[in-house]
Amino acid sequence: MANLILSTIGAQAARLRFKLVESDDGLGLTRKQMNSKHRSKKYAVTLVAIQLLLGIFTIVAAAPFRVQFTTQPTGSTIGASLGNVVVQLVDKGGTNVAQSGTTITVSLNKSGAFTGATNLTTDPAGKATFPGLKVNLPGNNFSLTARSTGLKSATSTAFNVGKGSVVATLAASATKLAYGQKITFTVSIRANTPATNVPTGSIVFKDGVVTLGTATLGTNGVGTFSMNQLTAATTNHVINAIYSGDANFLTATSSNLLVNVNKLALTVAGITAAGKVYDGTTNASMDFSKATLATVLAGDTVALNSNLATGAFASKAVGTNKVVTITGLTLGGASAGNYTLTPPTTTATITARSLTITATGVDKAYNGTPAALVTLADNRLAGDVFTNKYTSAVFTNKNAGNNVLINVSGIASGGADAGNYALSSPTTTATANIAAAPLTVTGIIASNKVYDATTAVGLNFASAKLVTVFAGDSF
């Protein structure tokens, strides 16, 4: 602002000398310019009264007429600063007016969250700098209006405010689970600085390209979704959460979360095995007509296929309530891929096989006793290993004869497979021939003779006796 200094010199002030001191804007008036003929259009000096005294008088040459933006607001995202917005006092001709203490107010042309110091006073240079203005509402063609009482207002250039960005963080209640186990997914949507608004909107939870479910963000920017049938047909699931965005924030997708789902083990009830008589094998005869699957989740379709199933005893040996293992069962149905089958077992009894032992008598020569020898045979299964024995074999008659009956007793079996048999009888019979025992005679003496042209001989039986007669025999 130019200051015009009027100097009066002389006791009577017969003449006036004018001197214009250079102002902040570099403008100055010479004495000649102060004459009415050459008076500047920018300066009108009115002398209300001049005292013809020695002294110095200061007259303000220009006053502020309006405000104007000298530094415009810059586009941003919600919550970000619009930059250092500067508003200057200017006179009617647009020249800056250096005047401090003037209050300037800025406002947004649209209703919304407009923050920062919106009322400031000018500094000595006549300007007000607004450093922290922010708009928390996205949109286009925003502008600021600067006002000061008694002055003409100004409007800034238009600027845009973009949506803010967010960070989506996904977590799960478990990352390893079995099919049917409940899992809860939690996503947190947080605004990136400088935005401070709490994001709203919805979340879509994805398993690859499959949509698992949705959630609505709460007032804390958190959404949850729970389920208990995350498929086990695929072991490893890549889960993410997609934020829909809202009026203030852009969409966002969380990082992938890996979840491992194991198949649910199913048990089978109602399968029975028939008992059997020992047959030398582990084969079991099965009945699947009443078989049922346990723990199939509601709504799932799973069927038991027993067409190729078989049962086998733990061993071929005789036993009560022996474990029978069942193999060859399979699962079918739309939900079968989520399940695995625990191999079922049942029990059944293998009873001993009847063992019949037969005897074959051994022929002998008469020996004065009924003692006999026999060989044993049985009806064992091929491949079984054991031995048979007896404690007694006796002819019913010691005398020589054909097909003499033999009584065999004390029959028993022993060996690896003997326990799988039940002896039908410890006794049996057989027959054999007893041949007559040969006898010889000793002690007969022949008498010597004179040749008489015959073969006759005289014998002396006085010392004759039978040899090999068995004790007790007499004749």
C-alpha positions as CSV (number, residue, x, y, z in Angstrom):
1,M,0.0,0.0,0.0
2,A,1.3,3.4,-0.9
3,N,1.6,5.9,1.8
4,L,1.4,9.5,0.7
5,I,3.3,11.8,2.9
6,L,2.3,15.4,2.9
7,S,4.9,17.8,4.3
8,T,4.1,21.3,5.2
9,I,7.0,23.7,5.7
10,G,6.9,27.3,6.9
11,A,5.1,29.0,9.7
12,Q,2.3,30.2,7.4
13,A,2.4,27.1,5.1
14,A,2.5,29.4,2.1
15,R,3.6,26.5,-0.1
16,L,3.2,22.7,0.1
17,R,5.8,20.2,-0.7
18,F,4.7,16.7,-1.4
19,K,6.8,13.6,-1.1
20,L,5.7,10.1,-1.8
21,V,7.6,7.4,-0.1
22,E,8.0,4.1,-2.1
23,S,5.5,1.5,-1.0
24,D,5.6,-2.4,-0.8
25,D,4.3,-2.7,-4.4
26,G,7.0,-0.4,-5.8
27,L,4.7,2.4,-6.8
28,G,5.6,6.1,-6.1
29,L,4.2,9.6,-7.0
30,T,6.3,12.6,-7.9
31,R,5.4,16.2,-7.1
32,K,4.3,16.6,-10.6
33,Q,2.0,13.6,-10.4
34,M,0.3,15.1,-7.5
35,N,-0.9,18.0,-9.5
36,S,-4.5,17.7,-10.5
37,K,-3.6,17.6,-14.1
38,H,-1.4,14.5,-13.8
39,R,-3.1,12.8,-10.8
40,S,-3.1,9.0,-11.1
41,K,-6.3,7.2,-11.5
42,K,-5.2,4.7,-8.8
43,Y,-4.8,7.3,-6.1
44,A,-7.3,10.0,-5.1
45,V,-6.0,12.3,-2.4
46,T,-8.6,14.4,-0.6
47,L,-7.3,17.0,1.7
48,V,-10.0,17.4,4.2
49,A,-8.1,20.0,6.2
50,I,-4.6,21.2,6.1
51,Q,-3.3,23.0,9.1
52,L,-0.6,25.4,8.2
53,L,1.6,24.0,10.8
54,L,4.9,22.1,10.7
55,G,4.2,18.3,10.8
56,I,3.8,15.0,8.9
57,F,0.4,13.5,7.8
58,T,-0.1,9.8,6.6
59,I,-3.0,9.2,4.3
60,V,-4.0,5.5,3.3
61,A,-4.2,5.4,-0.5
62,A,-6.1,2.0,-1.1
63,A,-8.4,-0.4,0.8
64,P,-9.2,-4.2,0.2
65,F,-12.1,-4.8,-2.1
66,R,-12.2,-8.5,-2.5
67,V,-10.4,-11.8,-1.7
68,Q,-8.8,-14.1,-4.3
69,F,-7.1,-17.5,-4.3
70,T,-3.5,-17.2,-5.0
71,T,-2.8,-20.9,-4.4
72,Q,-5.6,-23.2,-5.5
73,P,-6.7,-26.4,-3.7
74,T,-5.3,-29.6,-5.2
75,G,-7.2,-32.8,-5.9
76,S,-6.8,-35.6,-3.4
77,T,-8.4,-38.6,-1.9
78,I,-10.7,-38.5,1.1
79,G,-9.0,-37.4,4.2
80,A,-5.9,-36.1,2.3
81,S,-4.8,-32.5,2.5
82,L,-5.9,-30.1,-0.2
83,G,-2.4,-28.5,0.0
84,N,-1.5,-25.1,1.3
85,V,-4.5,-23.0,0.1
86,V,-3.7,-19.3,0.1
87,V,-6.2,-16.5,0.0
88,Q,-5.1,-12.9,-0.5
89,L,-6.7,-9.5,0.1
90,V,-6.7,-7.4,-3.1
91,D,-8.1,-4.0,-4.0
92,K,-10.6,-3.2,-6.7
93,G,-7.9,-3.2,-9.3
94,G,-6.6,-6.6,-8.2
95,T,-3.5,-5.4,-6.4
96,N,-2.5,-7.2,-3.2
97,V,-3.4,-5.3,-0.1
98,A,-1.1,-5.7,2.8
99,Q,-3.4,-5.7,5.8
100,S,-3.2,-8.0,8.8
101,G,-6.0,-9.1,11.1
102,T,-8.7,-9.5,8.5
103,T,-10.7,-12.7,9.0
104,I,-11.2,-14.9,6.0
105,T,-13.5,-18.0,6.0
106,V,-13.4,-20.8,3.4
107,S,-16.2,-23.3,2.8
108,L,-16.9,-26.3,0.6
109,N,-19.5,-26.0,-2.2
110,K,-21.0,-29.4,-1.3
111,S,-22.3,-30.6,2.0
112,G,-20.1,-33.2,3.5
113,A,-17.2,-33.8,5.8
114,F,-15.0,-30.7,5.4
115,T,-12.4,-30.4,8.1
116,G,-9.5,-28.2,9.0
117,A,-9.0,-24.6,10.1
118,T,-11.6,-22.8,8.0
119,N,-11.4,-19.4,9.7
120,L,-8.0,-17.6,9.7
121,T,-6.8,-14.0,9.9
122,T,-4.5,-12.4,7.4
123,D,-0.8,-11.9,8.1
124,P,0.9,-8.5,7.5
125,A,1.1,-9.2,3.8
126,G,-2.7,-9.5,3.7
127,K,-2.8,-13.2,3.0
128,A,-4.3,-16.2,4.9
129,T,-2.7,-19.7,4.4
130,F,-5.0,-22.7,5.1
131,P,-2.6,-25.7,5.4
132,G,-4.8,-28.6,6.6
133,L,-8.1,-28.6,4.7
134,K,-9.5,-32.0,4.0
135,V,-12.6,-33.4,2.4
136,N,-13.9,-36.8,3.6
137,L,-16.4,-37.3,0.8
138,P,-15.4,-38.5,-2.6
139,G,-16.7,-36.7,-5.7
140,N,-16.0,-34.5,-8.6
141,N,-16.2,-30.7,-9.2
142,F,-15.6,-29.6,-5.6
143,S,-14.6,-26.0,-5.1
144,L,-13.9,-23.7,-2.2
145,T,-15.4,-20.3,-1.5
146,A,-13.4,-17.7,0.4
147,R,-15.4,-14.9,2.2
148,S,-14.5,-11.9,4.4
149,T,-17.0,-9.5,5.8
150,G,-17.6,-6.5,3.6
151,L,-15.5,-7.9,0.8
152,K,-16.3,-9.7,-2.4
153,S,-16.0,-13.5,-2.1
154,A,-13.9,-15.7,-4.4
155,T,-14.3,-19.3,-5.7
156,S,-11.4,-21.7,-6.2
157,T,-10.8,-23.8,-9.3
158,A,-12.6,-27.1,-9.3
159,F,-11.0,-30.2,-7.9
160,N,-11.9,-33.8,-7.4
161,V,-11.7,-36.1,-4.3
162,G,-11.2,-39.8,-5.0
163,K,-12.3,-42.7,-2.9
164,G,-9.9,-43.9,-0.2
165,S,-8.1,-47.3,-0.3
166,V,-8.5,-50.0,2.4
167,V,-6.6,-53.0,3.6
168,A,-8.6,-56.3,3.9
169,T,-7.2,-58.8,6.4
170,L,-8.7,-62.3,6.5
171,A,-8.4,-64.8,9.3
172,A,-10.0,-68.1,10.2
173,S,-10.8,-69.9,13.4
174,A,-8.8,-72.9,12.2
175,T,-6.7,-73.7,9.2
176,K,-6.8,-77.5,9.6
177,L,-10.1,-79.2,10.1
178,A,-12.2,-82.2,9.3
179,Y,-15.2,-82.1,7.0
180,G,-18.2,-81.0,9.0
181,Q,-16.2,-79.1,11.6
182,K,-17.4,-75.5,12.0
183,I,-15.1,-72.7,10.7
184,T,-15.5,-69.0,11.1
185,F,-13.9,-66.5,8.7
186,T,-13.3,-63.0,9.9
187,V,-12.4,-60.1,7.7
188,S,-11.3,-56.7,8.9
189,I,-11.5,-53.7,6.5
190,R,-9.3,-50.8,7.6
191,A,-9.0,-47.5,5.8
192,N,-5.5,-46.5,4.7
193,T,-4.1,-43.3,6.1
194,P,-5.1,-40.4,5.8
195,A,-8.7,-41.5,5.6
196,T,-10.3,-42.0,9.0
197,N,-13.8,-43.1,8.0
198,V,-14.9,-46.6,9.0
199,P,-15.6,-48.6,5.8
200,T,-19.1,-50.0,5.3
201,G,-20.5,-52.4,2.8
202,S,-20.4,-56.2,2.2
203,I,-17.9,-59.0,1.9
204,V,-17.9,-62.0,-0.4
205,F,-16.0,-65.0,0.8
206,K,-14.5,-67.1,-2.0
207,D,-13.0,-70.5,-2.3
208,G,-11.2,-70.2,-5.6
209,V,-14.1,-69.3,-7.9
210,V,-16.7,-70.8,-5.6
211,T,-18.7,-68.3,-3.4
212,L,-18.9,-69.6,0.1
213,G,-21.1,-66.8,1.6
214,T,-21.4,-63.2,2.3
215,A,-21.2,-60.9,5.3
216,T,-22.1,-57.2,6.1
217,L,-19.5,-55.1,7.8
218,G,-20.3,-54.0,11.3
219,T,-19.8,-50.6,12.7
220,N,-16.2,-51.6,13.5
221,G,-15.4,-52.5,9.9
222,V,-15.4,-56.3,10.7
223,G,-17.5,-59.0,9.0
224,T,-17.8,-62.7,9.8
225,F,-19.1,-65.8,8.1
226,S,-19.4,-69.4,9.5
227,M,-20.0,-72.7,7.9
228,N,-19.5,-76.4,8.7
229,Q,-19.4,-78.1,5.3
230,L,-16.3,-76.8,3.6
231,T,-15.8,-79.6,1.1
232,A,-13.1,-82.2,1.6
233,A,-13.2,-83.3,-2.0
234,T,-10.4,-80.8,-2.4
235,T,-7.9,-81.1,0.4
236,N,-6.4,-77.6,0.2
237,H,-8.6,-74.6,-0.1
238,V,-7.5,-71.1,-1.2
239,I,-9.8,-68.7,0.6
240,N,-10.0,-64.9,0.1
241,A,-12.4,-62.1,1.0
242,I,-13.6,-59.5,-1.5
243,Y,-14.7,-56.1,-0.2
244,S,-17.4,-54.5,-2.3
245,G,-16.4,-50.9,-1.5
246,D,-18.8,-48.2,-0.5
247,A,-19.4,-44.5,-1.1
248,N,-16.1,-43.6,0.4
249,F,-13.8,-46.5,-0.3
250,L,-12.6,-48.6,-3.2
251,T,-13.0,-52.3,-3.5
252,A,-10.3,-54.6,-2.1
253,T,-9.3,-58.2,-1.9
254,S,-7.6,-59.9,1.0
255,S,-4.5,-62.0,0.7
256,N,-5.2,-65.8,0.2
257,L,-5.7,-67.9,3.3
258,L,-4.9,-71.7,2.9
259,V,-7.3,-74.0,4.7
260,N,-6.8,-77.8,4.8
261,V,-9.9,-80.0,5.1
262,N,-9.6,-83.7,5.8
263,K,-12.3,-86.1,4.9
264,L,-14.7,-87.2,7.6
265,A,-14.3,-90.8,8.7
266,L,-17.5,-92.8,8.5
267,T,-18.2,-96.0,10.5
268,V,-20.4,-98.8,9.4
269,A,-22.8,-100.7,11.7
270,G,-25.1,-103.7,11.1
271,I,-22.7,-105.9,9.2
272,T,-22.7,-109.5,10.5
273,A,-20.5,-112.6,9.8
274,A,-21.8,-116.1,10.0
275,G,-20.0,-118.6,12.2
276,K,-18.6,-121.7,10.6
277,V,-17.0,-125.0,11.2
278,Y,-13.3,-125.0,10.7
279,D,-12.5,-125.3,7.0
280,G,-8.8,-124.5,6.9
281,T,-9.4,-121.0,5.5
282,T,-10.0,-117.4,6.8
283,N,-13.0,-116.9,4.6
284,A,-16.1,-115.5,6.3
285,S,-19.6,-115.4,5.0
286,M,-21.0,-111.9,5.4
287,D,-24.4,-110.3,5.6
288,F,-24.6,-106.7,4.5
289,S,-28.4,-106.4,4.4
290,K,-28.7,-104.3,7.5
291,A,-25.5,-102.2,7.1
292,T,-25.8,-98.5,7.9
293,L,-23.4,-95.5,7.7
294,A,-23.0,-93.5,10.9
295,T,-22.2,-89.7,11.2
296,V,-23.3,-88.7,7.7
297,L,-24.0,-84.9,7.9
298,A,-27.6,-83.7,7.4
299,G,-28.3,-82.9,3.8
300,D,-25.5,-85.1,2.4
301,T,-26.1,-88.0,0.1
302,V,-23.8,-91.0,0.8
303,A,-24.5,-94.6,0.0
304,L,-22.6,-97.8,1.0
305,N,-21.7,-100.1,-1.8
306,S,-21.0,-103.7,-0.7
307,N,-21.0,-105.5,-4.1
308,L,-17.3,-106.3,-3.9
309,A,-17.0,-106.6,-0.2
310,T,-15.6,-109.7,1.6
311,G,-14.8,-110.7,5.1
312,A,-11.9,-112.6,6.6
313,F,-11.2,-114.0,10.0
314,A,-8.0,-112.9,11.6
315,S,-6.7,-116.5,11.3
316,K,-8.1,-119.9,10.2
317,A,-7.9,-121.3,13.7
318,V,-10.8,-122.3,15.8
319,G,-12.0,-119.6,18.2
320,T,-15.0,-117.8,19.8
321,N,-15.9,-114.3,18.8
322,K,-13.0,-114.0,16.4
323,V,-12.5,-110.7,14.7
324,V,-13.6,-110.6,11.1
325,T,-12.2,-107.7,9.0
326,I,-14.3,-106.4,6.1
327,T,-12.7,-105.1,2.9
328,G,-14.0,-103.9,-0.5
329,L,-16.7,-101.6,0.8
330,T,-16.9,-98.3,-1.1
331,L,-18.9,-95.1,-0.8
332,G,-21.2,-93.6,-3.5
333,G,-23.5,-90.6,-3.8
334,A,-23.1,-86.9,-4.5
335,S,-21.4,-86.2,-1.2
336,A,-19.1,-89.3,-1.1
337,G,-16.0,-87.2,-1.9
338,N,-16.2,-85.6,1.6
339,Y,-16.0,-88.9,3.4
340,T,-13.6,-91.8,4.0
341,L,-14.7,-95.2,5.2
342,T,-13.2,-96.7,8.4
343,P,-12.7,-100.4,7.6
344,P,-15.4,-102.1,9.7
345,T,-15.0,-105.3,11.7
346,T,-17.4,-107.8,13.3
347,T,-17.0,-111.1,15.1
348,A,-17.9,-114.7,14.5
349,T,-17.0,-118.1,15.8
350,I,-15.1,-120.9,14.2
351,T,-16.0,-124.3,15.7
352,A,-13.8,-127.4,15.6
353,R,-14.2,-129.8,12.8
354,S,-15.0,-133.4,13.6
355,L,-12.0,-135.6,13.3
356,T,-12.7,-139.3,12.7
357,I,-9.7,-141.6,13.1
358,T,-9.7,-145.1,11.6
359,A,-7.4,-148.0,12.3
360,T,-6.0,-150.7,10.1
361,G,-4.7,-153.9,11.8
362,V,-1.3,-155.4,11.1
363,D,-1.3,-159.2,10.5
364,K,0.9,-161.2,12.8
365,A,2.0,-164.7,13.6
366,Y,0.5,-166.3,16.7
367,N,2.6,-165.3,19.7
368,G,0.4,-166.4,22.5
369,T,-0.8,-162.8,23.3
370,P,-3.7,-160.7,22.1
371,A,-1.4,-157.7,21.5
372,A,-1.9,-156.0,18.1
373,L,-0.4,-153.4,16.0
374,V,-2.5,-150.9,13.9
375,T,-1.9,-147.9,11.7
376,L,-4.1,-144.8,12.0
377,A,-5.7,-142.6,9.4
378,D,-8.1,-139.6,9.6
379,N,-10.3,-137.2,7.6
380,R,-8.1,-134.1,8.1
381,L,-8.1,-131.2,5.6
382,A,-5.4,-131.1,3.1
383,G,-2.3,-129.2,4.3
384,D,-3.1,-129.5,8.0
385,V,-0.3,-130.8,10.2
386,F,-0.7,-133.0,13.3
387,T,-0.1,-136.6,14.4
388,N,-2.3,-139.3,15.8
389,K,-1.5,-141.9,18.4
390,Y,-3.1,-144.7,20.4
391,T,-2.4,-146.3,23.8
392,S,-3.8,-149.8,23.2
393,A,-4.6,-152.2,20.4
394,V,-5.7,-155.7,21.4
395,F,-7.1,-158.7,19.5
396,T,-10.3,-160.0,20.9
397,N,-8.8,-163.5,20.6
398,K,-5.2,-164.5,20.8
399,N,-5.6,-167.5,18.7
400,A,-4.7,-167.8,15.1
401,G,-7.4,-166.9,12.7
402,N,-8.4,-164.6,9.9
403,N,-10.0,-161.1,10.4
404,V,-9.6,-161.3,14.1
405,L,-11.2,-158.1,15.7
406,I,-8.8,-155.6,17.2
407,N,-10.0,-153.0,19.8
408,V,-8.1,-149.8,19.6
409,S,-8.2,-147.2,22.5
410,G,-6.5,-144.1,23.8
411,I,-6.6,-142.4,20.4
412,A,-5.4,-138.8,20.5
413,S,-4.0,-136.1,18.2
414,G,-1.3,-133.5,18.6
415,G,0.4,-130.9,16.5
416,A,0.0,-127.5,14.9
417,D,-3.5,-128.0,13.6
418,A,-4.8,-130.5,16.1
419,G,-6.7,-127.9,18.0
420,N,-8.9,-127.2,15.1
421,Y,-10.4,-130.7,15.3
422,A,-12.7,-132.4,17.7
423,L,-12.0,-136.2,17.9
424,S,-15.2,-138.1,17.2
425,S,-14.1,-141.0,19.4
426,P,-11.0,-142.0,21.2
427,T,-11.6,-145.7,20.3
428,T,-12.0,-147.7,17.1
429,T,-11.7,-151.2,15.8
430,A,-9.8,-153.0,13.2
431,T,-9.2,-156.6,12.0
432,A,-6.1,-158.5,11.2
433,N,-5.0,-162.1,10.6
434,I,-3.2,-164.2,13.2
435,A,-1.2,-166.9,11.5
436,A,-0.4,-170.1,13.3
437,A,3.0,-170.2,14.9
438,P,5.3,-172.9,13.6
439,L,6.4,-175.6,16.1
440,T,9.4,-177.8,16.0
441,V,10.1,-181.1,17.8
442,T,13.4,-182.1,19.4
443,G,14.6,-185.1,21.4
444,I,13.4,-187.9,19.1
445,I,16.1,-190.6,18.7
446,A,16.3,-193.0,15.7
447,S,17.6,-196.5,16.4
448,N,20.3,-197.9,14.3
449,K,19.6,-201.1,12.3
450,V,21.1,-203.7,10.1
451,Y,20.3,-203.3,6.5
452,D,17.0,-204.8,5.8
453,A,16.3,-203.5,2.4
454,T,13.6,-201.0,3.9
455,T,13.5,-197.5,4.9
456,A,11.8,-198.2,8.2
457,V,13.6,-197.0,11.3
458,G,13.0,-197.4,14.9
459,L,12.3,-194.2,16.9
460,N,12.7,-193.4,20.5
461,F,10.4,-190.6,21.7
462,A,11.3,-190.8,25.3
463,S,13.1,-187.4,25.1
464,A,10.9,-185.8,22.4
465,K,9.6,-182.3,23.1
466,L,8.0,-179.3,21.3
467,V,10.0,-176.2,20.7
468,T,8.6,-172.5,20.7
469,V,5.4,-173.3,22.5
470,F,4.3,-170.1,24.2
471,A,3.8,-169.9,27.8
472,G,0.4,-170.9,28.9
473,D,-0.3,-172.9,25.9
474,S,-0.9,-176.6,26.3
475,F,-1.7,-179.4,23.9
